[in-house]
């Protein structure tokens, strides 16, 4: 940096940085489902008297107007690793009415994840990354202290309660913040994506992964839609 | 000689296979390969995470199957082994693989595929009924390992239905029993003295097997932690007005003590008879260890190590009791008469 030319270039870059951030693009789209969605089966929650009070159906596949909910959409290639923002909120996974709430969430490597028990009964939080147990801890009731964990590796973190085997939750963990979960209308939007070429991936617990290559340009939204027809096989 | 060694190797490999199967369930890797018989459309998928666990299980199962084909080739008369391994087995597997392909590509199992599977198993039944002694055990083992493979395929295709998972475990133990019995029958060891109570040994083996099937039902219906207090369940030995899953869990706990009693009784009889003392002593030790592991499986919320060890020790206990039964059984006397045929095979 002793070179005056280098210093001038650095100063110019610093001055342009806010503009570059402002010019970042976005990725938006939706996840379509063209097949016949499976009928949501009744969950057999009768073994626990508390859970049995509230009959529920399996929320694994949620389709409305041909759009698929709870799909993790994330940039899987092309993006640089981004450290988690200092003011990033904790990702909270609650156990409410013997279900995980939300069923699907996203977190960034380095971000804090907090598990809560909102039920007056025992849940054990058994999480996996691939085939490896991340942690497996019991939470006796709603007075139990939350479990806190800082995400260390990217991938799909699966949540299970062995006491209530129908309980399933998912947190997609990525090394960058360019990720989202589809809402009830099947749409997603990922903001502040730097211009560039990326591979974007969708993941659904029952129907698995799909990939597409996209180009994000300065200040423009890049459109990408994923399509499932119900014949795909997932690993959730 | 090589047939004997192959039988011992196949039996030992089956223990590894059973542990690998337990790891598939206990690491939640059952659907890491969402297709069957390939994994993500490949015979050599990228071995990471759950794929490594599930695909290793499949490769070990294939190795166990090939060992069993070798046993059939070595023990059955040439014409029958060719009929079984060269005609029936390929027909059966072709039907199963073709059926799986159609089912996984939006279709149904075609009737001709089901026909091939039925014909294949029919051939196995015909051969098993005609054979005697070790060759019958070898043919039975091959039928069981093939059935086991198909059940494994169904668990994937239908996304882990509990009934199929329980059958998968139950068949794996029958396959182990057939190989352990075969290995002992080919070992040439002298029969244990008749002081051992053979009917009681067979009853004990049946009780251990039933307990394993009960355990599989507990595991695969999600009843493993319906009772988390010990030794009681929800404050009672046999709680009333509860879901059947709770009674299933408690039946598994209670029957463990019935098994322990039977195993200890047999061990005492076998110990008095001599010759098989290490096997006799191993039974009660394994049964006690198994109860401890069952308790640990609950208190650790189904931690990987105690839960997988619980399955391994169950298999070891069954193999131990079956070994005692084979060594004490009257059928041991037939082995010398079959020796020339074995010698010819080797």
Interface residues (C-beta under 8 A of the other chain):
Chain A: X46 X47 X48 X52 X122 X124 X126 X128 X129 X130 X131 X132 X133 X136 X137 X138 X155 X158 X160 X162 X163 X164 X165 X166 X208 X231 X233 X234 X235 X236
Chain B: X23 X27 X28 X29 X31 X32 X33 X34 X35 X48 X49 X50 X52 X53 X104 X105 X106 X222 X223 X224 X225 X226 X228 X242 X243 X245 X246 X300 X301 X302 X303 X304
